[in-house]
Amino acid sequence: MNYKISQRAASLAPSLTLAIDSKAKAMKAAGEDVVGFGAGEPDFDTPQHIKDAAAKALAGGFTKYTPSSGIPELREAIAEKFKRENGLIYKPSQIIVSCGGKHSCYNVILATCEAGDEVIIPAPYWLSYPEMVKLAGAKPVILTTTDKTEFKVTPEQLRAAITPNTRLFVLNSPSNPTGSVYTPEEVKALGDICVEKGVLIMSDEIYEHLLYDGAKVKSVASFSQAHYDHTIIVHGLAKAYSMTGWRLGFLAAPEPIAKAIDAVQSHSTSNPTSFAQKGGVAALTGSQEHLPLWLAEYDKRRRYAHAKLNTMPGITCVNAKGAFYLFPNISKTGLKSAEFCARLLEQEKVAAVPGIAFGADDYIRLSYATSLANIEKGLERMDKFCKALVK
């Protein structure tokens, strides 16, 4: 049988982060001592009160369909979160709860972009952004940044990239994969240009609570009514509450866009899992005492890994200000990222993600959402690997 695959599906690049993580897990299952720096998820367990709320809902029979955009209680808790933490006023009708932050991003792009539209994406980028744009039939326009500017796009770059076809600008701060954080002044400057040019902003703020060295974040929607009207915030519970497998994301948007996204979601996934949403309410309204403890541990790991990487021959690394990733430059080793990571995994049993997946082939991504013992062991092996390369 000659199966015809749509051009839409055939054009997509597979997720290298998931591929690396799967290979590392397969090697571990086969008994190999693999240190994994690939997966972008916390190694901490979901706080108990969140699990208890979901378990109670499940035991109580809360297992039926909910409204496609989420239960009112959760949408209200999210609106309250934006008011309390960001000074932003959203009605629950402007909030859409989705099946994960990735789902929120996809819904935004699908609801706002079509064939002929352009979406500006700074690189290094989260690897799914360009593929989502392609699925919507639109064109990703990539703006390249480097470690010399801490991987941040400049207002001049953004202004030069905007054309009459530009529909959306993707802003991710704190960033996956680099850990870079735009200052409030930098965010406003980029937002000002989008307002001036009539370009929508998809502001991915899922790492909002993971900040170091006094870094501050301010949502682009908060600078003025015009900024608010041009911004769609995508967010989720995965990173700050270690709820990656729960698949609970959310977004906040101007009412017409929220309504369009709800329509898209109602015909694709319908509602997020019913009892998981009760856990989401507990996450947002319950104790937050886990977060400073987690941040202190992440910071310890970040500082160690950053210092160690900069002692390795052929490696330079700017420090992250947010999230839980470092993005070292490997260009002086003489290898590009895919070969570097393949050989590192085969020779030293260390799994990292090639930077080419994020549009930056001279870099690799290392997640420090793993124990300090694993980080120490893995980076010792990587140091050995680099010393053999750079003699």
Number of C-alpha atoms within 10 A of each C-alpha: 3 4 5 7 8 8 9 12 11 9 11 14 12 12 12 19 20 14 14 22 19 14 14 24 17 13 16 15 11 9 9 12 13 21 23 26 25 27 23 23 18 21 13 14 10 19 18 9 14 23 19 14 20 21 16 14 18 15 11 10 10 18 13 9 13 17 14 20 26 26 20 15 13 25 26 17 19 27 20 20 17 15 13 11 9 14 14 18 16 20 16 21 18 22 29 27 32 30 21 22 25 20 21 26 26 19 25 23 24 20 18 15 21 17 12 11 19 23 28 24 23 25 21 28 26 17 21 18 19 22 21 22 26 22 20 19 18 23 23 21 18 16 19 16 19 16 18 8 11 18 23 24 21 16 18 11 14 17 14 9 15 20 12 10 13 23 24 26 24 19 24 25 26 28 27 25 28 34 27 27 26 23 15 15 12 17 21 21 15 21 28 18 17 25 17 11 15 15 22 21 26 23 22 25 21 24 23 22 18 21 22 19 10 8 15 16 20 20 23 26 25 16 16 12 10 16 22 21 15 20 26 25 24 28 26 29 22 22 20 23 22 16 26 19 11 19 20 26 26 26 29 29 25 18 16 10 16 22 18 16 26 26 16 17 23 14 9 11 12 19 22 24 19 20 22 23 29 23 26 28 20 20 24 17 15 12 12 13 9 13 15 12 10 18 19 12 16 25 20 13 21 25 12 16 23 18 14 17 21 16 12 18 19 21 19 20 20 21 23 25 26 31 30 29 27 27 29 23 24 22 16 14 18 12 17 19 24 20 11 23 21 18 16 19 21 12 12 19 21 24 29 28 29 27 28 18 24 25 20 21 18 22 31 27 30 25 28 29 25 22 14 17 9 16 23 16 14 22 19 16 18 21 19 15 19 19 14 11 15 13 8
